[in-house]
Amino acid sequence: MPFSLHQGDALSVLAEMPDDCVDSVITDPPYNSGGRTAKERTSRSAKQKYTSADAGHNLPDFTGENMDQRSYGFWLTQIMTEAHRLTKTGGTALLFTDWRQLPTTTDAIQAAGWLWRGVLAWHKPQARPQKGRFTQNCEFIVWASKGAIDASHNPVYLPGIYSASQPSGKNRQHITQKPVEVMSELVKICPEQGTVLDFCAGSGSTGVAALLEGRDFIGVEKTEHYATIAADRLTETLQQTLNQDDFVLSS
């Protein structure tokens, strides 16, 4: 099956999945960041944190964005421990994070049993300049493996920095949506015809990229609204890839 999508709590869904069933975990968990103080981080919704008041689109909120740093680290360790069980030996994990939560994320992924491999950078060209300050135009991807990596299984050479703007206007379907251009490069760490897991699937960008690059996809999304959007996008993408295959075969 090219993809499956589950609507529900990630820890509960992952607990029902069998050992060693995925090749790569690539996910964008809620950062629980976005504020100068603990109060700002835990008392505001995702929409208040990550969209401007004059935004021309109305995107629904999502849950899981109001943990303090200790709670976030504990939750991330729990779920990455479960993801470690699901991943084949030699498989990989990629987690998006921001500068505030980078230390917590690298601690959690190691506490969950993964071998931390490094940090990738996502450069956002359209980030807003700030007078008297450095522009915050970079987010990070912490990556790790389940034990040693056998490069012969997936002999790729991948970059360590990616540059693309977040989708905007009608193309922006989630508050923290990632560009498919970036995700399409990241999923290449998964062997061809392998399976990518995203337990915070959002609007489905990781899954769309996985299908476009010839990988299978398992997604979990807690918010019903976004799970519906993800299902539609994945179904549309799968149909596009099938049509392309039909065209190649007939030509």
Beta strands, then each sheet from edge to edge (+ up, - down):
strand 1: 3-7
strand 2: 22-27
strand 3: 87-97
strand 4: 115-123
strand 5: 138-145
strand 6: 161-163
strand 7: 195-198
strand 8: 216-221
sheet 1: 1+ 8+ 7+ 2+ 3+ 5- 4+ 6+
end
